[in-house]
Amino acid sequence: MQPKCGKCRTKAMMAAAKALGVNSVELQGENKNQMVVIGDGVDAAALTSSVRKKVKNASLEMVEEL
C-alpha cells in the first residue's frame, strides 16, 4: 500500500483493524507506506479487498504464519 496522505493511511488502517481476526495494525517502512497486520485466522484476500475499497491501490506483499 502506498497511501498519498495521512487521511488515506488512517482509512486503510481502520479498514484493516475491522477485519475478523486482526489483533494489531501498524505502519512500517521508510515512508510509512507498508501496513503490517497481525492476527489469528485473518482472511488475507478479504482484508486486501476491504483495504482496496478505501485506498484503491493496496497490494498484498507477504503472508506469514507465526
N, C-alpha and C positions, 0 to 999 in steps of 0.2 A: 504494500500500500504506500502511496506517496501523496499524502494529503497536502493541498496547497495552502491551507490556512489552519489556524488554531481551532476555528469553528468546525472544520471538516474532521480534524483529529478527534474532537470531542464527540461528534456524531458517530464516527466509526467505533470509538471505544465504548460508547453507550450501547450500540447495536451488538457488539461482541459480548459485553457484560450481561446482556439479557438472554443470551443463548443458554440452552439447557446444559448443565454440567460444568459451566465455566466457574472457576474459583478465583482467578485473577487475570487482569489485563494490564499491560504496561507498554510504553513506547521505548524502543531502543534504537541504536544506530547513531551514526554521526549527525544526522539531521532530524532525529526522532521520527524517521519515516518507516520504521518497522514495528509492527504491533505483535507482541508476544502474548499468546493466550494460553493459560494453564488451566486444566480441568480434568475431570474424570468422565469418560463416555461422551465427549464432545463430538458431534457430527460435523466434521471438517467441511464438507460440501455445503451443508445448510448454513454454517457460520459464514463461509465465504460469500454465499448468496445474500445473506442478510446485510453484511457489511457493504457489498456492492450496491445494494439498493440505496444506501446512504451516501456513499462517496464515489460511486461509479467505476473507479479504476483500482479495485482491490484484487490481489492475486495471492494464492496460497503458495508459499515457498517451501515449507517443510512440515512434516508431521512426524512427531517422535512419541514413542510410548516409553514412559518412565516407570 
